[in-house]
């Protein structure tokens, strides 16, 4: 379906974490198109567990094995490929992030709230979801936390739109990242951080964009850590891949000292290199 090079730090524990029929029925897809990245935040007592899943676009034949009958009926009503793809990516990523032990994926209910935010019905965890054309991701997280994620392709055609929501102060932050960050990749870091915090606040981009202004950015070899002007209690972590940026926003209070950089390293080593994936 899609093509890519190898994956750095390919997750080796996902099969043992979720021993479900889905993984057994589709071993090629499971090994080539699914990434499960467990996280633990040490700044809370006890530590807070999170589970990040990333999935390549599954075939429609695979879809029938993780959608419930109600979801299959809903899916069948979508006419346009883009909407059908986003539905599959979002549902599968969310179910895998929430799954434990031998859970049957089709039995995991992921509904939507009044502002279209995902709701993990009957689960002790919350979930936040994102997707691009070919990748989906979801983060299941402890109910004590707030969290949001976003994944966006680095798209030159979107540059003007991203510039329109970028303040002069934010434009100046590029100098802290070095000359090897392409302008559109830099803007995508800002955009994904803002999308992620909008999911934390459950507003989306329905409020003044100034509310999400990024105050600072700090880069190391694995990615970028950011702070927000109006929400100093939240931290963003962003990883730049070949053709996309992935960002996560978490409460600073939940992170032990320097833990945001450990999370960056883990995501850098385990996220797929690019968004274009082939599943044999």
N, C-alpha and C positions, 0 to 999 in steps of 0.2 A: 504493500500500500504506500509506504513512504520509505526513504532511505536515510541512513546515517552512518557515521563512523562508530568506533567503539565507545564504551561508556567508562568514565573514570570512577573507580571505587564502586563498581556495580554492587548493589545490595545483595549480600549472600544469605541473609537471614529471613527474607520475606516468606519463603516457602514454609519454614518452621513456625513462623508467627501466626500464619493464617492457614491452617490445614483444612481448607474447605473444598467442596466438590468442584467449584469453579476453577481453582488452581489445578486440580487433578485432571479436569476435562480439557483444559486448554494450556498444556505445559509450555508450548512455544510462545504463546502470547504472554503467559505469566513470566517467563524468563526474559523475554525481549521487550515487552511493552509495559511492564509494571515496576515501579520503584516504591518501596516502603522504607521510610526513614523515621525511626523512633527518636524522640527528643525528650529530655528531662531538664526542667528548670530548677536549679538548686537554690534560688533565692526565696523560695517558699518553704514552709514547714508544715507537713512533709513536702518533699519535692513534687512538683507538678509534672505530670506526664502529658506528652503530646504525640500525635502520630500523623506524619505527613505522607500522603500518597500522591504519586504522579503517574499518569496513565497516558499511553498513546491511544489514538482513536481506534476503538475496536470495530470489527466487522458487525454487520447486522445479525449474522448468525450467532455471534457471541452474545449480543445484546439480550436475546431471549432468555439467557441463563442467569442474568443478574437483575433484570427488571421484573417487578411483580406484574400480575395480570392487569391491575389498574394502570400501572406505569406503561405497560405495553400498549394498552388502548390509547392512553394519552399520547404516546410517541407516534402511533399510527396516524394521528390527526395532523401532524406537522407536515407541511408540503415542501418546504424549502430545505435543501441539504445543509445549509449553515445552521439552521435551527435544530435539525435532527442531530447533527454532529455535536452541537453544544449540549444538548439534552443528554446524549450518551456519555460524553466526557464528564459532565458534572455529576450525574448519578453514580457512575462507576467509581470515580475518584472519592466521592463522599462515602459510599458504602465500604470501600476498602479501608479508608481512614478510620471508620467506626468499627469495623469487624474485629472480633476477638475469637480466638480458638476456632471452633468448627462452625461458626455462624454461617448460615445460608444467606448469600447476598440478596437474593430476591425477597427475603423476609425482613430486611432492614429498610425501614421507612424513612425517607428523607422528604419532608414536606417543605412548604414555603409560608413565611409570615406575610403580614399585610404590606410590607415594603419589599417583598420577594426575597427576604433573607432566608437561608436554609435553616431548617429545624430538624434535629435528630429526634424523631418521635420515639418515646419509650427508652431513651438512652441516657446514661449518666453524663455523657460528654456533649459538648457543643461542637458545631462544625462550621467552617467557613470554606468557600469554594471559589475557584477561578478556572478559566479555560481560555485558550487561544484557538486558532483554527484546527490544530492537530494535537494539542496536549491539553490535558485537564489536571488539576491539582486540588487537593482538599486537605485541610488541617483539622483533625479532631483534637479537642483540648479540654482540660480540666474546667469544670464549671466555676471554679474560683477565679479564673483568668478572663481577660479580654484578648482577642486575637483577630487578625485579618490578614489575608494573603492576596497577592495579585501576580499574574503572569501575563506579559505582553511581548509580542514580537517587536524587534527593533525595525521600525518601518519608516523609511525616509518620507513616504507620502503623508505620514501623520505628524511630521515635524512642525508644521505651521500650527496645527491644532494644539500641540503640546506647548509651543511657545506662548500661545495666547493665555495659558493659565500659569505661566512662569513669571514670577516677579523679578525685578532688576536685581534684588538682593540674592535671589536663588540663582540667577544666571552667573553671578560672581562666584558661586561655590565651585564651579568647574575648575578653578585654579588650584583647589586643594586636592584634586584627583589625579593630576598629572596630564601630560600632553598626549598620552596614548589612549585616552578615553575619547571615542568619537563623539561629536556633538549630539547626534541622535541617540546614542546609547546613554549619554548623560541625561538628556531630557526624559528618556524612558525610565531611568532610575527614579527621577522625581515623580513622574506620572504614576508608576507602580506603588511608590511609597504613599502617595495621596489616595490612590484607589484602596490600598490596604487599610489605611486609617479610616477611610469613609465606611468600610465594612465593620471596623471596630465600633464606630459611632452609629452604625446602621442607618446612615442617611444617604449613602451613595453620593453622587455629584448633584444633589438637589439643593445644596446650600451654597453660600458664597465661597468660592474657591480659596479666598484669602484665609479662611479658617484652617486650611490644611497646609499652610506655608511651611516649608522645610527650613529650619534654622541653620543646621550645620550638617556637614558630611565628613566622615573620616574613612580613609581607604587603607586596606592592607592588601596582601597578595591574593586573598581569597574573595574579597568583595568590599562592600561599603556599608558603614553604620551611620544612621542619620538620627537627628532629633527634630522636633517640631516646635515652632515658635509659640503656638497657643496650647500645646499639650505636652509640657515637659515631662509628664509622667509616662510617656510612651516612647518607644525606640523602634526604629526601622532597621532591618538587615536586608541587604540586596546583593544578589549574585548575578553577574553578567556572563551569559553563555555565548555561543557563536552567533545566535540570531534571536535571542530573547533575553529578557530580564525577569527574574523572580524576586519578589519582595515579600517580607513578613513583618508585621508590626505586633509588638508585644509590650506588656507593662514593664517599665524599667525596674520596678520594685520586685518583680519575680525573677530577676537575673542576678546571679552571684557576680562578684567583681570579675570583669573580663569575659563573662560567659557569652556575650553577644558575638565575640570573635571566635569562640569555639563553635558556635552555631554556624557562623559563616564558613568555617573550614569544613564542617560536616556536610553542609549543603553543596559547597563547591566540589567536594569529592564524590558526591553521590547523585546529584541531579544529572539528567541526561545532557550530553554535550550540546545538542541542538534540538529543534522542535520537529524535525523531519525524521520519522521513525519507520523502519520497515519491520513488520512482523511476518516471518515466513509461515 
